[in-house]
Amino acid sequence: MEIIYTGLALFLLLNLLAGLFRVYHGPSAADRMLAALLFGTTTVAVLLLLAQTMQEPALRDVALLFTLLAAVIAIAFTRLPRRSVGRSER
């Protein structure tokens, strides 16, 4: 079963590489933010898989911390005032 968990963790890490492409080439700030939230979700999944594989309950606590941070970041992004890019202020 450990081989399956490790394989799933590697697959999720490959998904993170795809997310890096979206962060770098994202057409809008919202696309970049969604990719960053994907990083948080994938990190939590990888940590939970590794906690199960390595029998380390501390990794579950770290996964919970990442979940809380992702929620705070999402709230901060939605509350951020929008500025119009390219328009001069009059």
N, C-alpha and C positions, 0 to 999 in steps of 0.2 A: 504494500500500500504506500510505502514511503516513496517508491519510484514514481507512482502516479502523482503524488503531491508535488514532488520535485519537478516533474514534467509540466504540471499545470502552472507552477510558479515561473518556470522559464517561458512558457507561452504568454503569460501575463506581462513579463518583462519585455517580450517582443512587441506586445501591444503598446507599451510605453514608448518604444521607438517610433511607432506610427503616430503617437500623440505628439512627439517632439516635432515631427514634420508639420503638424497642424498649428502648433504654437509658433513656429518660425514663419510659416507661410500663410497663416490665417488671414482671411480678407478683412475681418473686423475684430474689434476688441472682445465681442461676445464669443466668437469662435475660439479665440485664444483662452478666454476664461473657462469655457467648457472643457477645453483640452487640459487645462490646469486642474480642474475638478476631476477629470478622468485620472490624472496622476494620483490624486488623493485616494480615490476609490480603488484603483489598482494596487496602490501601496498597501492599503488595508487588507485587500485580498491576499496579497503575497505574504504579508506578515502573519495572517491567520493560518495560511498553509504551512509556513515555516514553523510556526508555534506548534502545530500539530505534528509535523515531521520530527522536529528536534525535541519535543516534549519540554518546551520552554514557556511556562505561563506568563513570563514577563513580556513576551512579544505580543500577547493579547492586550496587555495594558498599553503598549506603544500603539497598537492598532486603534484602540479606543481614543487615544490622544490625537492621532491623525484624523479620525472621524470628527472630533470636536473642532479641530483646526479648519477642516474643510468647510464645515458649517459656518464658522465665523467668517471665513474668506468669502463665501458665497453671499452672505448677508452684507458684508462690507462692499462688495462689488455692486450689488443692486442698489445700495444707498448712495453710491458715489455720484456726485452731480455730473451730468453730461456736458461736455464742452463741444461746441461745433468747431471742427477742424477746418482750417483754410479760410475762415471768415475773420476779418479784422473787427476788432471791437470799436464801436463808435461812441 
